[in-house]
Amino acid sequence: MEGLTEQEYTTLLERLEEEFSEYYELAGGKNYRYHHLVRTHRYVKKLVEKPEIRDLEFNLKVLEVAALFHDIGRTEDIEDGYLDPIEAHEGHAETGREIVEQFIDDILSEEQVEEVKQVIGNHHSRPEKVETRIVRDADRLGLFGPLNLWRMIHYASDKERPLEDSIEYFWGEGREQKKERFDELNYECSKKIARKRMEKAEETMKTIEEEHLGKDI
Protein backbone atom coordinates (compact mmCIF):
# COMPACT_ATOMS: atom_id res chain seq x y z
CA MET A 1 0.00 0.00 0.00
CA GLU A 2 1.81 3.09 -1.25
CA GLY A 3 1.16 6.53 0.12
CA LEU A 4 2.70 9.89 -0.68
CA THR A 5 6.41 10.08 -1.33
CA GLU A 6 8.41 12.49 0.81
CA GLN A 7 8.72 14.89 -2.11
CA GLU A 8 4.99 14.76 -2.89
CA TYR A 9 4.16 15.39 0.76
CA THR A 10 6.55 18.36 0.92
CA THR A 11 5.08 19.82 -2.28
CA LEU A 12 1.53 19.56 -0.97
CA LEU A 13 2.51 21.10 2.37
CA GLU A 14 4.00 24.09 0.56
CA ARG A 15 0.76 24.58 -1.34
CA LEU A 16 -1.32 24.36 1.80
CA GLU A 17 0.92 26.75 3.69
CA GLU A 18 0.64 29.27 0.87
CA GLU A 19 -3.16 29.11 0.97
CA PHE A 20 -3.49 29.28 4.75
CA SER A 21 -0.95 31.94 5.65
CA GLU A 22 -1.04 35.55 6.77
CA TYR A 23 -4.55 35.35 8.20
CA TYR A 24 -6.11 35.09 11.65
CA GLU A 25 -8.73 32.50 12.56
CA LEU A 26 -11.32 32.83 15.29
CA ALA A 27 -10.87 30.03 17.84
CA GLY A 28 -7.42 29.14 16.62
CA GLY A 29 -5.23 32.14 15.95
CA LYS A 30 -2.57 32.80 13.34
CA ASN A 31 -2.68 30.43 10.35
CA TYR A 32 -4.53 27.84 12.45
CA ARG A 33 -6.08 25.90 9.56
CA TYR A 34 -2.73 24.88 8.07
CA HIS A 35 -1.67 23.28 11.34
CA HIS A 36 -5.04 21.57 11.70
CA LEU A 37 -4.67 19.99 8.25
CA VAL A 38 -1.12 18.79 8.93
CA ARG A 39 -2.28 17.36 12.25
CA THR A 40 -5.24 15.60 10.63
CA HIS A 41 -2.88 13.96 8.16
CA ARG A 42 -0.69 12.87 11.07
CA TYR A 43 -3.71 11.33 12.80
CA VAL A 44 -4.69 9.47 9.62
CA LYS A 45 -1.23 7.93 9.34
CA LYS A 46 -1.58 6.73 12.95
CA LEU A 47 -5.13 5.43 12.57
CA VAL A 48 -4.34 3.25 9.55
CA GLU A 49 -1.88 1.36 11.75
CA LYS A 50 -4.64 0.32 14.14
CA PRO A 51 -5.72 -3.36 13.81
CA GLU A 52 -9.35 -2.33 13.35
CA ILE A 53 -8.48 -0.23 10.28
CA ARG A 54 -5.26 -1.50 8.74
CA ASP A 55 -6.85 -4.54 7.06
CA LEU A 56 -9.66 -2.53 5.46
CA GLU A 57 -9.55 -1.76 1.75
CA PHE A 58 -8.54 1.82 1.10
CA ASN A 59 -6.20 3.83 -1.11
CA LEU A 60 -3.54 5.28 1.19
CA LYS A 61 -2.46 7.98 -1.23
CA VAL A 62 -6.04 9.17 -1.71
CA LEU A 63 -6.51 9.04 2.03
CA GLU A 64 -3.43 11.13 2.76
CA VAL A 65 -4.25 13.80 0.20
CA ALA A 66 -7.88 13.99 1.32
CA ALA A 67 -6.74 14.45 4.92
CA LEU A 68 -4.41 17.28 3.95
CA PHE A 69 -6.99 19.08 1.82
CA HIS A 70 -10.30 18.26 3.51
CA ASP A 71 -10.72 21.91 4.58
CA ILE A 72 -9.33 23.55 1.46
CA GLY A 73 -12.78 25.03 0.85
CA ARG A 74 -12.24 27.32 3.82
CA THR A 75 -9.80 29.38 1.77
CA GLU A 76 -12.89 30.89 0.12
CA ASP A 77 -14.09 32.09 3.54
CA ILE A 78 -11.01 34.12 4.44
CA GLU A 79 -11.95 37.80 4.18
CA ASP A 80 -9.51 40.62 4.80
CA GLY A 81 -7.11 38.29 6.56
CA TYR A 82 -9.76 36.86 8.89
CA LEU A 83 -11.67 33.58 9.05
CA ASP A 84 -14.65 32.81 11.24
CA PRO A 85 -14.95 29.00 10.96
CA ILE A 86 -18.22 28.99 12.90
CA GLU A 87 -20.10 31.39 10.65
CA ALA A 88 -18.51 29.89 7.53
CA HIS A 89 -19.01 26.25 8.51
CA GLU A 90 -21.75 25.37 6.05
CA GLY A 91 -20.67 24.74 2.48
CA HIS A 92 -16.91 24.44 2.83
CA ALA A 93 -16.97 20.68 2.10
CA GLU A 94 -18.71 21.21 -1.24
CA THR A 95 -16.50 24.19 -2.04
CA GLY A 96 -13.48 22.04 -1.30
CA ARG A 97 -14.75 19.37 -3.66
CA GLU A 98 -15.01 21.98 -6.40
CA ILE A 99 -11.57 23.58 -6.04
CA VAL A 100 -9.22 20.84 -4.76
CA GLU A 101 -8.27 19.51 -8.20
CA GLN A 102 -6.07 22.51 -9.01
CA PHE A 103 -3.84 21.67 -6.03
CA ILE A 104 -3.42 17.93 -6.58
CA ASP A 105 -3.88 17.01 -10.24
CA ASP A 106 -0.13 16.73 -10.85
CA ILE A 107 0.27 14.37 -7.87
CA LEU A 108 -2.66 12.00 -8.40
CA SER A 109 -4.24 10.23 -11.34
CA GLU A 110 -7.57 11.46 -12.69
CA GLU A 111 -9.34 8.61 -10.93
CA GLN A 112 -7.61 9.35 -7.63
CA VAL A 113 -8.49 13.04 -7.91
CA GLU A 114 -12.16 12.09 -8.24
CA GLU A 115 -11.89 9.90 -5.14
CA VAL A 116 -10.32 12.74 -3.16
CA LYS A 117 -13.10 15.07 -4.28
CA GLN A 118 -15.68 12.55 -3.06
CA VAL A 119 -14.01 12.23 0.35
CA ILE A 120 -13.75 15.99 0.82
CA GLY A 121 -17.33 16.60 -0.28
CA ASN A 122 -18.66 14.07 2.23
CA HIS A 123 -16.40 14.56 5.23
CA HIS A 124 -19.15 16.29 7.21
CA SER A 125 -21.86 13.75 6.34
CA ARG A 126 -22.46 10.13 7.27
CA PRO A 127 -19.85 8.55 5.00
CA GLU A 128 -19.99 5.16 3.32
CA LYS A 129 -16.53 5.28 1.75
CA VAL A 130 -13.78 3.90 4.02
CA GLU A 131 -11.42 6.78 3.22
CA THR A 132 -14.09 9.28 4.20
CA ARG A 133 -14.76 7.51 7.49
CA ILE A 134 -11.09 7.57 8.40
CA VAL A 135 -10.63 11.24 7.47
CA ARG A 136 -13.80 12.13 9.35
CA ASP A 137 -12.56 10.39 12.49
CA ALA A 138 -9.13 12.01 12.24
CA ASP A 139 -10.78 15.41 11.80
CA ARG A 140 -13.14 14.83 14.74
CA LEU A 141 -10.35 13.72 17.09
CA GLY A 142 -9.12 17.30 17.03
CA LEU A 143 -12.24 18.28 18.99
CA PHE A 144 -11.23 16.29 22.05
CA GLY A 145 -8.48 16.73 24.61
CA PRO A 146 -6.47 19.55 26.19
CA LEU A 147 -5.19 20.75 22.81
CA ASN A 148 -8.73 21.77 21.90
CA LEU A 149 -8.71 24.07 24.93
CA TRP A 150 -6.32 26.18 22.85
CA ARG A 151 -9.23 27.00 20.58
CA MET A 152 -11.56 27.70 23.48
CA ILE A 153 -9.01 30.10 24.97
CA HIS A 154 -8.64 31.94 21.66
CA TYR A 155 -12.40 32.15 21.20
CA ALA A 156 -12.92 33.42 24.75
CA SER A 157 -10.23 36.05 24.29
CA ASP A 158 -11.59 37.29 20.96
CA LYS A 159 -15.13 37.44 22.33
CA GLU A 160 -13.99 39.01 25.63
CA ARG A 161 -15.59 36.16 27.54
CA PRO A 162 -14.86 36.04 31.31
CA LEU A 163 -13.01 32.98 32.56
CA GLU A 164 -15.99 31.97 34.69
CA ASP A 165 -18.19 31.85 31.59
CA SER A 166 -15.69 29.64 29.77
CA ILE A 167 -15.53 27.24 32.68
CA GLU A 168 -19.32 27.07 32.85
CA TYR A 169 -19.53 26.52 29.09
CA PHE A 170 -16.99 23.69 29.20
CA TRP A 171 -18.86 21.73 31.87
CA GLY A 172 -22.27 22.40 30.34
CA GLU A 173 -22.94 22.99 26.67
CA GLY A 174 -19.37 22.24 25.65
CA ARG A 175 -19.35 18.79 27.19
CA GLU A 176 -22.73 17.96 25.68
CA GLN A 177 -21.45 18.91 22.24
CA LYS A 178 -18.43 16.65 22.73
CA LYS A 179 -20.74 13.73 23.55
CA GLU A 180 -22.62 14.31 20.29
CA ARG A 181 -19.34 14.40 18.34
CA PHE A 182 -18.21 11.23 20.12
CA ASP A 183 -21.26 9.39 18.81
CA GLU A 184 -20.34 10.46 15.26
CA LEU A 185 -17.00 8.62 15.34
CA ASN A 186 -16.87 5.58 13.06
CA TYR A 187 -14.30 3.30 14.66
CA GLU A 188 -13.88 1.94 18.16
CA CYS A 189 -10.19 2.82 18.18
CA SER A 190 -11.13 6.45 17.48
CA LYS A 191 -13.66 6.39 20.30
CA LYS A 192 -11.04 5.02 22.69
CA ILE A 193 -8.66 7.87 21.81
CA ALA A 194 -11.43 10.48 22.10
CA ARG A 195 -12.50 9.12 25.49
CA LYS A 196 -8.96 9.36 26.87
CA ARG A 197 -8.51 12.84 25.46
CA MET A 198 -11.76 14.05 26.97
CA GLU A 199 -10.73 12.71 30.37
CA LYS A 200 -7.46 14.63 30.07
CA ALA A 201 -9.33 17.80 29.05
CA GLU A 202 -11.60 17.50 32.09
CA GLU A 203 -8.58 17.02 34.36
CA THR A 204 -6.97 20.11 32.84
CA MET A 205 -10.11 22.19 33.27
CA LYS A 206 -10.41 21.06 36.90
CA THR A 207 -6.85 22.26 37.47
CA ILE A 208 -7.60 25.62 35.84
CA GLU A 209 -10.70 26.04 37.97
CA GLU A 210 -8.86 25.05 41.16
CA GLU A 211 -6.10 27.57 40.50
CA HIS A 212 -8.60 30.29 39.59
CA LEU A 213 -10.46 29.78 42.86
CA GLY A 214 -7.30 29.16 44.88
CA LYS A 215 -8.45 25.70 45.92
CA ASP A 216 -4.91 24.39 45.56
CA ILE A 217 -3.53 26.81 48.16
N, C-alpha and C positions, 0 to 999 in steps of 0.2 A: 504494500500500500504506500504509494509515493505521495508526499505532500509537497509543499513549496520548497524550492532550493533556497539556500542562504541568500543568493543574489536576488531572486524573485521577491523574497520576503523584504529585503532591504529596499528594493525599488518601490514596493507597495507602501512601505512605511513612509518613505519620502513623499509620496503622493498624498498620503493621509495627513502628514504633518503640514504640508503646504495648504491643504484645504481647511484644516482646523488649527490655525495659528493666528496670533494677533487679534484675539477676541476674548470677551469675558462671558462666562456662562453662569446664570443664576443657579445656585445650589451646586457649585462645583469649582468656580473660579477660572483662572487664566488657562485657556486652551484645554479645558477639562475633557472634552469629547475625544480628543486624540488619545489621551491616556486611558480612557474607558475602552476604546476599541482595541488598543494593544493588550489591555488586561483581559478582555473577553477572548481574544485569540489565545492568550496564555492559558486561560481556563479550559478552552476547548482542547488544547493539546494535552492537558492533564486528564480531562474527562474521558477521552478516547482510550486511555490506558486502563480505565476501570473495567473489571471483569464483566460487569453488566452491559457495557457498551462496546468493548473492543472487538467482540465477535459479530457485531451487527454489520450489515452491508451498507457501506457509505463510501463516498468519494472524498478522501482526505484533503485533496487539493481544493475541491469545491468548498468543503467545510471550512478550511482555513481562510480562504478569501472571503467567504460569506461572513465569517466572524469579524474579520477586519473591517468590512465595509457595510455591516448591517445598519449602521446609522448614517450612512453617507447622505441620505436625504435631508438630514438636519443642516447641511450646508446652505440649503435654500432658505432656512429660517434665521440665519444670522443677519441682523440689520444694524448697521452703524456700529459694528464691532461688538454686538451684544446678542446673546441667545437666551431666550426664556424657554427651556425644554418642557415646561408644564403647559404653557399656553400653546406651544407649537407641537404638542404631542401627536395630535391626530394628523394622519396623512403622510408622515415622514417615511413610513415603510413603502408605500406606493411610489412616492417620489424617488426613493432610493432605487426601487426596481427600474424606474424609467431612466435614471442617469448613470447607474453604476458601470455600464458597458464601456464608457469612454475611459475609465480608469484601469480596466482589467483585460481588455480585448487582445492585448499583445502578450498576455501571460497565459491565458486560457484558450481552449478551443471554443468554437462557436457553440457547441453543445454544452460545454461546461459553463460558459457565460450564461446561457439560458437557465441552467440549474441554479447558479448563484442568484440570478434575478428572482427565481421562484422562492428561494429561501428568504431573501431579504423582504420580498413583498408579503410574506406570511409570518414573519418572526414575532408579530404581536397577535396572531390568531391561534386557534387550536390546530397545530400542524400535524399532518400525516407523514410527511417526508422525514426520514431519520435525521438528515442533516439539519433540517429546521428545528427539530426537537432538541438536538444537541446545542445548537446556537442559542435557542430560546432559554435553555437551562443555564448556559454560561452567562448570558446577559442578565438573567434574573438573579444569579448568585451575587451579583454586585449590589443587590438591594439589602443584603443581610450582613451583619457583623459590624465591628467597630469602625472599619474603614468607611462605611456608609454614614457614620456620624459626621465625617468630614463634610458631606453635602448638607446635612442638617445644620451644622454650624455656619456654613456659608449662607444658607438660605435665611437663617435667623438673623445673621448680621445684616444682610442686604435689606431685609424687611423690618429691621430695628425691633426684633422680637425680644422681650425680656427672657432671661434664662429660665425663670420659673415657668413661663409659657411653653418653652421648648421641652422642659422636663415633663410637664403635664401632657403635652402632645405625644411624646415618646411612649409613655405608659398607657395612653388612651387610644386615640385614633391611629397613631403611628403603628402601634403593635397590632391593632386589628387589620390594618392594611398589609402588614407583613404576613399575617396568617393567611390572608386571601392569596397573596403572591406565592406562599408556600404550597398551597393546594394546586397551583398552576404548573408546578415543576413536573417534568415527565418521567424522571428516573429516580429510583430509590437512593442511588449514590448521591445524587444532587440534593435530595431531601435531607440526607444525613449531614452533608456539609452545611446546608442552610441552617439546620437545627443547631449545630455546634456554634456557628457564627452568631446566631441570634442569642444564644446563651452568653457568649462573650460580650455582645453588645449590651445586654442587660446588666452584666457585671460591671461594665465600664460606666454605664449610666448611673448605677447605684453608687459607684465611687465618686462620680462628679457631684451627685446630689449630696452625699455625705460631706464632701469637702465644702460645698456651697453653704451647707447648714452648720458646718463645724462639728459634725457628729464624730469625726475621727480625732478630735482634740480631747 
